[in-house]
Amino acid sequence: MKFIAKKAVLQTAVIVIAVVVLNSCIGASADISIRADGSGRIALEYRISKALESLGRQDGSERRPIIPAGKEDFERGLARVSGLTLRSFSSKEVRSTNDGRDILIKAVLDFTDPGALLSFLDITGSHASLVQNNTEPANLLRLVLLEPSADVLNADLVSLLREVYAGYEIRISLSVPKSASLEVSPPSAAARTVSGGKKVSFAIEIGELLTLTEGLVLEINW
């Protein structure tokens, strides 16, 4: 058995997004394609609340934005990760679902091997791992989207979270050379999944994700 796991890479885009997404109005999606040799491509899209994007300017730290909203910010983060190449990048201001303004960012990246992919996905070094076996299914990608919490959420807080994050979601899809399957643990009625064939996908509203005190883990086999 071969185990691949990367330590935290603090400046990569998805890591920063995952850290901030639990505390701000933001949505993110990642469409990942993995080739037979382990290389592949990530099509990333995320929305940042305009108010969040401007926070970094209020204390004079505009050179170090909370989330990379510009191409130069994005490239600085990726330069710290071996095996990642930025192929395209775009950013524009759009209307949000609550009549505010968002920054919509789209980027396409190539990765050379599974280790580079994990560096892009991982948050702390323990939230993304890939186990490779000599038996079928040969690969298991495990993503921890939310850790379990002992906090008790009352009905008013749950309602508020769903209202504040309305219209924002996290979506992940994975295309692989072989037939794949997706398991969500613990099972969540709020999650939307597609499993079977060579592509699996997962999506959940952020407001719903934040109310899951038991945590949420994705396991993809192929």
N, C-alpha and C positions, 0 to 999 in steps of 0.2 A: 504494500500500500504506500502510495506517495502522498504526502500532505503538504499543501502550499498555503502559507498564511503570511500576510504582509503586516508590518507594524504601521502605526498611524503615520500618514503623510499629511501634515496639517494644512498645506496650502492647496491641495487639489480641489477642484470645483465641487464635486459631489459631497466630499467630506464637509466643506463649509456649509453647503446647502442643508445637509442632514442635521447639522448642529443648530442652525438658525431656524429651520422649518418648524421646530417645536415651540418657538417663541415669537413667531412673526407670521404675517400673512404672505404665504408663498406657496407655489405649487411647482412640482417638478416631474418630468418624465424622462425615462432613459430606454431607448430601443437598442438592444445589444445583439450583435451577430458574432458568433464564434465559428471559425473555420476548423477543418479537421486538424490542422497543424497547431491550433491553439491561439493563433492570431485572430484579429477581428476588428470590428468597428462599433462605435457608440454614437448614436444620434441623440443628443441631449437637448432638452428644452426646459426652461424654468422661468417662472414669473415672480418678480420681486415687487412688493408694494413700493410705490414711489416714495412714500414716507420713510420706509426702511432704507431705501437706497440713499437718501439724503442724510441719514443719521451720522454717517462718517464725517460729514463736513461740519457738524455742529461743534465738534471739539478740536477742529484743526487737523484732523487725521484723514483728510481726503485722499492722501497718497496711499492709505491702507484701508480700502473699503471693507465693510463687514462681509459682503458677498461680491465676487467679481462680476461687475456689471459692464465692464469694457474689455475689449480684446487684449489690451496690454496687461490688465489685471489677470486675465485668464492665462495668458502665456507665461507670466511670472510664476503662477502656481504650477503649471504643467512642466516647467523647466526643472522642477525639483524631483520629478518622477521619471525614472528611466523607462523607455519603451512606449511612451505616449507621444503622438504627433497630432497637432491641431490641423485639420484639413479645411474647415470653414467656420466662420463666426459671423453672427449678425445680432443686432440689438435695436429695439425700437420701443417707443412708448405706445401703450394701448389702453383702452378703457377696461376697468376691472368689473367684476360681476356686481359689486356694490356701488357702482357709479363713481369710483375713485379712478386713480391712474396706476397702471403697472408698467414695469419694464419687462418686456418679453425678450428673452435671450435664447438663441439657438446656436448650437455648436456641433460639429461632427469631428470625431477623433478616431484615430487608428491606434490599436495596441498590438504589440509584437508577440505577447505571450500571456498566459493566464495570470502570472504574477503582476504584470502591469495593469491588467483589468482589476485585480483585487486592490491594488494601491489606489485606484481611482474610486472604487466603491466603498472601501473600508473607512470606518469612522475612528476607531480606537485601536485597531489591531485584533480585535476579538469579535467584530461584527460581520465580517465577510471571510469565508474560507472555502477552499475547494479541495475535496478529497478525490483522488484518482485511484481506481482499483484495476486489477487484472481481470475481474469478472464483470458481467453485465448486471446493472448499469455501471458503466465504467467511470462516470463522473457524478459528483454530488456537490452542487453549489449551495451554500447555506448563507442566508442574509438575515441578520437580526435588525428589523426595522424599529422595534420598540422593546425596551427592557421591561420586565414586570415591575409593578409598583404597589406598595402597600397603602397608597393614598386612597381614601374613599371620596368619590365624587358625588356631590349631591345633585339633585335634579336641576336646580337653577344653574349650576356650573356647567353641566352637560349641555343644557340648552344654550348657554352663552357661547361655549366653544363651537357648537354647530353653527351658530349665527355668525360669529366673527370670521370663521374659516369657510363660510359658504362659497362654493364655486372653485375652491382650491383642492387639488388632489395630488397624490403621489401615484405614478404609474410606471411599471417596469415590464418590459417584454424581453424575451430571450429566444433567439433563433439559433439552432445547432444542427450539425450534420445528421444526427440520428433522431429517432423518435424520443420525445421528452415528456416528462410528467411533472406536475407542480403540486406541492402540498403546503397548506397554510396551517400553522400551529400557534395557538389553539384555533380551531375553525371559527371564522367570523362571518356572520350574516351580512356585515357591512361591506365585505370585500367582494370585488367582481373578478372572477378568474376564468381563464380559458386554458385548458390543458389537453394535450393530445396532439399528435403530429410532430412536426419539427419546430414548432413555435408555441411557447406558453406566455401568458401575460397575467398581470396582477394590477389592480387599481383599487384605491380606497380614498374617500374624502378625508382630508386632514382633520376636520372636526370630529369625524368618527374615530380616526386613528388615536387621537388624544384621549378618548374616553375608554380605551381598552386597557384596563389595569393589569390584565394577565400578560401583557406584552404581545408581540407578534413576530413570528419567524417564517421565512420562506425557505423551502427546500426544493431544489430543482434537480431532477435526475435525468441523465441521458447516456 
